[in-house]
Amino acid sequence: MIILFLSLILFITNGQETAKNENDMKFELVKLPYAVDALEPVISKQTIEFHHGKHLQTYVNNLNNMIQGTKFENAELETIVKESDGAIFNNAGQILNHNLYFTQFSPNGGGKPSGKLAAALVAAYGSFENFQKEFETAGAGLFGSGWVWLAEDKDGKLSITKEANGSNPVVKGLKPLLGFDVWEHAYYLDYQNRRADHLKELWKIVDWTVVESRY
Ligand code: MN
């Protein structure tokens, strides 16, 4: 009865949008674990507002609309990324990418990882500093829009992967741990064409406790 009443309220207040249902809200904009200006000067308030509030919100809205009436209507995000293509893949991939991206930063970030991730990085790249250098080189050298990721395989082996556009390491059967967005919308307001400078600055805000928890 209460649900019926609430539905009626929604019907009345929502007028022309009555064709939509609760599936519209399946995916939501991830909440930032910091204030919009908290990552300055590495990432400006304006960039966060556009990147999170406009770009990511658009991917969320697009995906919620596109999956209606498809086999992905009730699917998990990662499943959609692995099994879809075209526009649904692009938008789902970008939501997965950005959910990981925005939650891996902190105004108190920076420094180095510790524990088994630190050991695995040294084993794979010789040193943490060398890993950083290789990661930056991969990101700076990615042609066009995309992402550079630190990812692990099912045995915990680390690799740096470059993903074009909205793709994500899960497509290759890898688990994404840390991702730098090299789409121009991620840095152009603050760094213009200086992508490499932006990537170098991002280390200052990486929250390694979050990245370690993904490993
Ligand atoms: Mn982005």
py3Dmol code that shows the C-alpha trace and the ligand (Angstrom):
import py3Dmol

protein = """\
ATOM      1  CA  MET A   1       0.000   0.000   0.000  1.00  0.00           C
ATOM      2  CA  ILE A   2       2.820   2.372   0.905  1.00  0.00           C
ATOM      3  CA  ILE A   3       4.627   1.456  -2.299  1.00  0.00           C
ATOM      4  CA  LEU A   4       1.469   2.073  -4.265  1.00  0.00           C
ATOM      5  CA  PHE A   5       1.121   5.476  -2.608  1.00  0.00           C
ATOM      6  CA  LEU A   6       4.758   6.377  -3.316  1.00  0.00           C
ATOM      7  CA  SER A   7       4.356   5.232  -6.906  1.00  0.00           C
ATOM      8  CA  LEU A   8       1.346   7.499  -7.245  1.00  0.00           C
ATOM      9  CA  ILE A   9       3.335  10.442  -5.856  1.00  0.00           C
ATOM     10  CA  LEU A  10       6.143   9.664  -8.296  1.00  0.00           C
ATOM     11  CA  PHE A  11       3.640   9.394 -11.123  1.00  0.00           C
ATOM     12  CA  ILE A  12       2.138  12.767 -10.261  1.00  0.00           C
ATOM     13  CA  THR A  13       5.402  14.608  -9.601  1.00  0.00           C
ATOM     14  CA  ASN A  14       7.296  12.986 -12.446  1.00  0.00           C
ATOM     15  CA  GLY A  15       4.800  13.691 -15.214  1.00  0.00           C
ATOM     16  CA  GLN A  16       6.441  12.956 -18.545  1.00  0.00           C
ATOM     17  CA  GLU A  17       9.029  10.618 -17.073  1.00  0.00           C
ATOM     18  CA  THR A  18       6.559   7.907 -16.089  1.00  0.00           C
ATOM     19  CA  ALA A  19       8.039   5.538 -18.670  1.00  0.00           C
ATOM     20  CA  LYS A  20      11.119   5.273 -16.487  1.00  0.00           C
ATOM     21  CA  ASN A  21      11.378   2.971 -13.505  1.00  0.00           C
ATOM     22  CA  GLU A  22      13.775   2.224 -10.676  1.00  0.00           C
ATOM     23  CA  ASN A  23      16.285   0.752 -13.125  1.00  0.00           C
ATOM     24  CA  ASP A  24      17.039   4.327 -14.137  1.00  0.00           C
ATOM     25  CA  MET A  25      18.929   4.649 -10.907  1.00  0.00           C
ATOM     26  CA  LYS A  26      20.795   1.379 -11.224  1.00  0.00           C
ATOM     27  CA  PHE A  27      24.126   3.127 -11.525  1.00  0.00           C
ATOM     28  CA  GLU A  28      24.823   6.247  -9.512  1.00  0.00           C
ATOM     29  CA  LEU A  29      27.526   8.877  -9.562  1.00  0.00           C
ATOM     30  CA  VAL A  30      30.273   7.704  -7.216  1.00  0.00           C
ATOM     31  CA  LYS A  31      30.686   9.962  -4.188  1.00  0.00           C
ATOM     32  CA  LEU A  32      34.001  11.755  -3.851  1.00  0.00           C
ATOM     33  CA  PRO A  33      35.782  10.836  -0.609  1.00  0.00           C
ATOM     34  CA  TYR A  34      37.115  14.441  -0.401  1.00  0.00           C
ATOM     35  CA  ALA A  35      35.943  18.009  -1.109  1.00  0.00           C
ATOM     36  CA  VAL A  36      35.999  19.193  -4.741  1.00  0.00           C
ATOM     37  CA  ASP A  37      38.901  21.551  -4.000  1.00  0.00           C
ATOM     38  CA  ALA A  38      40.809  19.131  -1.748  1.00  0.00           C
ATOM     39  CA  LEU A  39      43.183  17.875  -4.432  1.00  0.00           C
ATOM     40  CA  GLU A  40      44.465  21.323  -5.413  1.00  0.00           C
ATOM     41  CA  PRO A  41      46.909  22.223  -6.797  1.00  0.00           C
ATOM     42  CA  VAL A  42      47.443  18.782  -8.360  1.00  0.00           C
ATOM     43  CA  ILE A  43      43.864  18.714  -9.702  1.00  0.00           C
ATOM     44  CA  SER A  44      41.876  21.950  -9.551  1.00  0.00           C
ATOM     45  CA  LYS A  45      38.375  22.343  -8.181  1.00  0.00           C
ATOM     46  CA  GLN A  46      37.204  23.281 -11.661  1.00  0.00           C
ATOM     47  CA  THR A  47      38.620  20.109 -13.205  1.00  0.00           C
ATOM     48  CA  ILE A  48      37.056  17.939 -10.492  1.00  0.00           C
ATOM     49  CA  GLU A  49      33.703  19.665 -10.976  1.00  0.00           C
ATOM     50  CA  PHE A  50      33.712  19.093 -14.736  1.00  0.00           C
ATOM     51  CA  HIS A  51      35.331  15.665 -14.655  1.00  0.00           C
ATOM     52  CA  HIS A  52      33.216  14.167 -11.871  1.00  0.00           C
ATOM     53  CA  GLY A  53      30.086  16.298 -12.021  1.00  0.00           C
ATOM     54  CA  LYS A  54      29.719  16.536 -15.810  1.00  0.00           C
ATOM     55  CA  HIS A  55      31.762  13.919 -17.674  1.00  0.00           C
ATOM     56  CA  LEU A  56      31.210  11.027 -15.270  1.00  0.00           C
ATOM     57  CA  GLN A  57      27.594  12.005 -14.625  1.00  0.00           C
ATOM     58  CA  THR A  58      26.983  11.842 -18.376  1.00  0.00           C
ATOM     59  CA  TYR A  59      28.432   8.329 -18.608  1.00  0.00           C
ATOM     60  CA  VAL A  60      26.175   7.275 -15.713  1.00  0.00           C
ATOM     61  CA  ASN A  61      23.083   8.799 -17.289  1.00  0.00           C
ATOM     62  CA  ASN A  62      23.920   7.307 -20.685  1.00  0.00           C
ATOM     63  CA  LEU A  63      24.430   3.798 -19.338  1.00  0.00           C
ATOM     64  CA  ASN A  64      21.271   3.869 -17.224  1.00  0.00           C
ATOM     65  CA  ASN A  65      19.298   4.830 -20.320  1.00  0.00           C
ATOM     66  CA  MET A  66      21.032   2.444 -22.718  1.00  0.00           C
ATOM     67  CA  ILE A  67      20.684  -0.753 -20.684  1.00  0.00           C
ATOM     68  CA  GLN A  68      16.933  -0.456 -20.312  1.00  0.00           C
ATOM     69  CA  GLY A  69      15.286  -3.367 -22.081  1.00  0.00           C
ATOM     70  CA  THR A  70      18.625  -5.067 -22.822  1.00  0.00           C
ATOM     71  CA  LYS A  71      20.171  -8.184 -21.285  1.00  0.00           C
ATOM     72  CA  PHE A  72      22.361  -5.848 -19.206  1.00  0.00           C
ATOM     73  CA  GLU A  73      19.421  -4.237 -17.418  1.00  0.00           C
ATOM     74  CA  ASN A  74      20.210  -5.979 -14.126  1.00  0.00           C
ATOM     75  CA  ALA A  75      23.857  -6.845 -14.681  1.00  0.00           C
ATOM     76  CA  GLU A  76      26.790  -5.823 -12.515  1.00  0.00           C
ATOM     77  CA  LEU A  77      28.996  -3.079 -13.924  1.00  0.00           C
ATOM     78  CA  GLU A  78      32.051  -5.304 -14.400  1.00  0.00           C
ATOM     79  CA  THR A  79      29.945  -7.910 -16.207  1.00  0.00           C
ATOM     80  CA  ILE A  80      28.689  -5.246 -18.589  1.00  0.00           C
ATOM     81  CA  VAL A  81      32.255  -4.097 -19.304  1.00  0.00           C
ATOM     82  CA  LYS A  82      33.377  -7.669 -19.998  1.00  0.00           C
ATOM     83  CA  GLU A  83      30.426  -8.696 -22.164  1.00  0.00           C
ATOM     84  CA  SER A  84      29.222  -5.597 -24.030  1.00  0.00           C
ATOM     85  CA  ASP A  85      30.508  -3.624 -26.973  1.00  0.00           C
ATOM     86  CA  GLY A  86      29.795  -0.339 -28.693  1.00  0.00           C
ATOM     87  CA  ALA A  87      28.196   2.507 -26.796  1.00  0.00           C
ATOM     88  CA  ILE A  88      27.192   0.409 -23.778  1.00  0.00           C
ATOM     89  CA  PHE A  89      30.794  -0.804 -23.416  1.00  0.00           C
ATOM     90  CA  ASN A  90      32.180   2.724 -23.745  1.00  0.00           C
ATOM     91  CA  ASN A  91      29.935   4.173 -21.050  1.00  0.00           C
ATOM     92  CA  ALA A  92      30.161   1.188 -18.674  1.00  0.00           C
ATOM     93  CA  GLY A  93      33.946   1.105 -19.047  1.00  0.00           C
ATOM     94  CA  GLN A  94      34.205   4.774 -18.269  1.00  0.00           C
ATOM     95  CA  ILE A  95      32.069   4.396 -15.134  1.00  0.00           C
ATOM     96  CA  LEU A  96      34.231   1.521 -13.903  1.00  0.00           C
ATOM     97  CA  ASN A  97      37.383   3.492 -14.755  1.00  0.00           C
ATOM     98  CA  HIS A  98      36.284   6.675 -13.017  1.00  0.00           C
ATOM     99  CA  ASN A  99      34.886   4.924  -9.940  1.00  0.00           C
ATOM    100  CA  LEU A 100      38.353   3.472  -9.380  1.00  0.00           C
ATOM    101  CA  TYR A 101      40.076   6.731 -10.328  1.00  0.00           C
ATOM    102  CA  PHE A 102      38.213   9.183  -8.098  1.00  0.00           C
ATOM    103  CA  THR A 103      38.356   6.923  -5.052  1.00  0.00           C
ATOM    104  CA  GLN A 104      42.126   6.304  -5.253  1.00  0.00           C
ATOM    105  CA  PHE A 105      43.098   9.892  -4.391  1.00  0.00           C
ATOM    106  CA  SER A 106      43.381  11.754  -1.119  1.00  0.00           C
ATOM    107  CA  PRO A 107      44.633  15.199  -0.112  1.00  0.00           C
ATOM    108  CA  ASN A 108      46.784  13.229   2.362  1.00  0.00           C
ATOM    109  CA  GLY A 109      48.062  10.890  -0.337  1.00  0.00           C
ATOM    110  CA  GLY A 110      51.485  10.491  -1.852  1.00  0.00           C
ATOM    111  CA  GLY A 111      54.503   8.674  -0.530  1.00  0.00           C
ATOM    112  CA  LYS A 112      55.004   5.018  -1.285  1.00  0.00           C
ATOM    113  CA  PRO A 113      52.993   1.835  -0.958  1.00  0.00           C
ATOM    114  CA  SER A 114      53.884  -0.618   1.777  1.00  0.00           C
ATOM    115  CA  GLY A 115      53.415  -4.287   2.515  1.00  0.00           C
ATOM    116  CA  LYS A 116      53.009  -6.919  -0.185  1.00  0.00           C
ATOM    117  CA  LEU A 117      52.190  -4.416  -2.936  1.00  0.00           C
ATOM    118  CA  ALA A 118      55.446  -2.567  -2.281  1.00  0.00           C
ATOM    119  CA  ALA A 119      57.337  -5.856  -2.398  1.00  0.00           C
ATOM    120  CA  ALA A 120      55.596  -6.921  -5.603  1.00  0.00           C
ATOM    121  CA  LEU A 121      56.414  -3.573  -7.274  1.00  0.00           C
ATOM    122  CA  VAL A 122      60.077  -3.905  -6.377  1.00  0.00           C
ATOM    123  CA  ALA A 123      60.087  -7.506  -7.635  1.00  0.00           C
ATOM    124  CA  ALA A 124      58.496  -6.489 -10.945  1.00  0.00           C
ATOM    125  CA  TYR A 125      60.195  -3.138 -11.614  1.00  0.00           C
ATOM    126  CA  GLY A 126      63.373  -3.124  -9.555  1.00  0.00           C
ATOM    127  CA  SER A 127      62.260  -0.173  -7.438  1.00  0.00           C
ATOM    128  CA  PHE A 128      59.195   1.926  -6.716  1.00  0.00           C
ATOM    129  CA  GLU A 129      60.830   4.857  -8.505  1.00  0.00           C
ATOM    130  CA  ASN A 130      61.417   2.762 -11.607  1.00  0.00           C
ATOM    131  CA  PHE A 131      57.791   1.618 -11.566  1.00  0.00           C
ATOM    132  CA  GLN A 132      56.710   5.279 -11.426  1.00  0.00           C
ATOM    133  CA  LYS A 133      58.948   6.098 -14.369  1.00  0.00           C
ATOM    134  CA  GLU A 134      57.597   3.227 -16.488  1.00  0.00           C
ATOM    135  CA  PHE A 135      54.019   4.102 -15.542  1.00  0.00           C
ATOM    136  CA  GLU A 136      54.491   7.743 -16.522  1.00  0.00           C
ATOM    137  CA  THR A 137      56.158   6.766 -19.791  1.00  0.00           C
ATOM    138  CA  ALA A 138      53.250   4.454 -20.654  1.00  0.00           C
ATOM    139  CA  GLY A 139      50.703   7.180 -19.877  1.00  0.00           C
ATOM    140  CA  ALA A 140      52.576   9.915 -21.713  1.00  0.00           C
ATOM    141  CA  GLY A 141      53.061   7.659 -24.739  1.00  0.00           C
ATOM    142  CA  LEU A 142      49.452   6.538 -25.075  1.00  0.00           C
ATOM    143  CA  PHE A 143      48.166   7.972 -28.350  1.00  0.00           C
ATOM    144  CA  GLY A 144      44.820   9.722 -28.074  1.00  0.00           C
ATOM    145  CA  SER A 145      42.410   9.144 -25.189  1.00  0.00           C
ATOM    146  CA  GLY A 146      42.733   6.331 -22.716  1.00  0.00           C
ATOM    147  CA  TRP A 147      44.103   5.079 -19.444  1.00  0.00           C
ATOM    148  CA  VAL A 148      47.274   3.659 -17.971  1.00  0.00           C
ATOM    149  CA  TRP A 149      46.772   1.040 -15.263  1.00  0.00           C
ATOM    150  CA  LEU A 150      48.711  -0.949 -12.756  1.00  0.00           C
ATOM    151  CA  ALA A 151      46.958  -4.307 -12.806  1.00  0.00           C
ATOM    152  CA  GLU A 152      47.433  -7.786 -11.417  1.00  0.00           C
ATOM    153  CA  ASP A 153      46.750 -11.180 -12.932  1.00  0.00           C
ATOM    154  CA  LYS A 154      45.135 -14.071 -11.083  1.00  0.00           C
ATOM    155  CA  ASP A 155      48.522 -15.010  -9.585  1.00  0.00           C
ATOM    156  CA  GLY A 156      49.156 -11.517  -8.246  1.00  0.00           C
ATOM    157  CA  LYS A 157      51.707 -10.703 -10.951  1.00  0.00           C
ATOM    158  CA  LEU A 158      51.787  -6.981 -11.685  1.00  0.00           C
ATOM    159  CA  SER A 159      51.747  -5.295 -15.077  1.00  0.00           C
ATOM    160  CA  ILE A 160      51.313  -1.837 -16.561  1.00  0.00           C
ATOM    161  CA  THR A 161      48.610  -1.805 -19.208  1.00  0.00           C
ATOM    162  CA  LYS A 162      47.516   0.871 -21.628  1.00  0.00           C
ATOM    163  CA  GLU A 163      43.801   0.935 -22.412  1.00  0.00           C
ATOM    164  CA  ALA A 164      42.311   2.897 -25.291  1.00  0.00           C
ATOM    165  CA  ASN A 165      39.304   5.131 -24.729  1.00  0.00           C
ATOM    166  CA  GLY A 166      36.945   3.585 -22.153  1.00  0.00           C
ATOM    167  CA  SER A 167      38.461   0.145 -21.833  1.00  0.00           C
ATOM    168  CA  ASN A 168      39.641  -1.386 -18.565  1.00  0.00           C
ATOM    169  CA  PRO A 169      42.081  -4.207 -17.652  1.00  0.00           C
ATOM    170  CA  VAL A 170      39.141  -6.479 -16.671  1.00  0.00           C
ATOM    171  CA  VAL A 171      38.649  -7.035 -20.411  1.00  0.00           C
ATOM    172  CA  LYS A 172      42.069  -8.779 -20.442  1.00  0.00           C
ATOM    173  CA  GLY A 173      41.234 -10.804 -17.320  1.00  0.00           C
ATOM    174  CA  LEU A 174      43.305  -8.486 -15.117  1.00  0.00           C
ATOM    175  CA  LYS A 175      42.349  -6.695 -11.917  1.00  0.00           C
ATOM    176  CA  PRO A 176      42.836  -2.905 -12.027  1.00  0.00           C
ATOM    177  CA  LEU A 177      44.679  -1.469  -9.033  1.00  0.00           C
ATOM    178  CA  LEU A 178      45.685   2.094  -9.955  1.00  0.00           C
ATOM    179  CA  GLY A 179      44.606   4.094 -12.989  1.00  0.00           C
ATOM    180  CA  PHE A 180      45.683   7.434 -14.415  1.00  0.00           C
ATOM    181  CA  ASP A 181      43.221   9.004 -16.834  1.00  0.00           C
ATOM    182  CA  VAL A 182      44.972  10.446 -19.875  1.00  0.00           C
ATOM    183  CA  TRP A 183      41.867  11.813 -21.578  1.00  0.00           C
ATOM    184  CA  GLU A 184      42.406  15.537 -22.048  1.00  0.00           C
ATOM    185  CA  HIS A 185      39.341  16.276 -19.901  1.00  0.00           C
ATOM    186  CA  ALA A 186      41.345  14.984 -16.920  1.00  0.00           C
ATOM    187  CA  TYR A 187      44.065  17.629 -17.161  1.00  0.00           C
ATOM    188  CA  TYR A 188      43.586  20.178 -19.919  1.00  0.00           C
ATOM    189  CA  LEU A 189      42.177  22.982 -17.749  1.00  0.00           C
ATOM    190  CA  ASP A 190      45.148  22.708 -15.388  1.00  0.00           C
ATOM    191  CA  TYR A 191      48.050  21.515 -17.559  1.00  0.00           C
ATOM    192  CA  GLN A 192      46.901  22.150 -21.159  1.00  0.00           C
ATOM    193  CA  ASN A 193      49.087  19.976 -23.422  1.00  0.00           C
ATOM    194  CA  ARG A 194      51.518  19.000 -20.628  1.00  0.00           C
ATOM    195  CA  ARG A 195      50.192  15.499 -19.996  1.00  0.00           C
ATOM    196  CA  ALA A 196      53.537  14.183 -18.700  1.00  0.00           C
ATOM    197  CA  ASP A 197      53.713  16.968 -16.083  1.00  0.00           C
ATOM    198  CA  HIS A 198      50.190  16.113 -14.941  1.00  0.00           C
ATOM    199  CA  LEU A 199      51.022  12.424 -14.566  1.00  0.00           C
ATOM    200  CA  LYS A 200      54.117  13.264 -12.521  1.00  0.00           C
ATOM    201  CA  GLU A 201      52.040  15.433 -10.168  1.00  0.00           C
ATOM    202  CA  LEU A 202      49.386  12.753  -9.605  1.00  0.00           C
ATOM    203  CA  TRP A 203      51.739  10.707  -7.401  1.00  0.00           C
ATOM    204  CA  LYS A 204      51.307  13.389  -4.725  1.00  0.00           C
ATOM    205  CA  ILE A 205      47.638  12.483  -4.209  1.00  0.00           C
ATOM    206  CA  VAL A 206      47.597   8.700  -4.670  1.00  0.00           C
ATOM    207  CA  ASP A 207      46.079   7.061  -1.601  1.00  0.00           C
ATOM    208  CA  TRP A 208      48.207   3.931  -1.378  1.00  0.00           C
ATOM    209  CA  THR A 209      46.067   2.416   1.363  1.00  0.00           C
ATOM    210  CA  VAL A 210      43.204   2.281  -1.165  1.00  0.00           C
ATOM    211  CA  VAL A 211      45.411   0.850  -3.914  1.00  0.00           C
ATOM    212  CA  GLU A 212      46.882  -1.735  -1.502  1.00  0.00           C
ATOM    213  CA  SER A 213      43.369  -2.781  -0.485  1.00  0.00           C
ATOM    214  CA  ARG A 214      42.613  -3.601  -4.135  1.00  0.00           C
ATOM    215  CA  TYR A 215      45.651  -5.867  -4.433  1.00  0.00           C
TER     216      TYR A 215
END
"""
ligand_1 = """\
1
MN
Mn 37.961 10.944 -17.365
"""
view = py3Dmol.view(width=600, height=400)
view.addModel(protein, "pdb")
view.setStyle({"model": 0}, {"cartoon": {"style": "trace"}})
view.addModel(ligand_1, "xyz")
view.setStyle({"model": 1}, {"stick": {}})
view.zoomTo()
view.show()
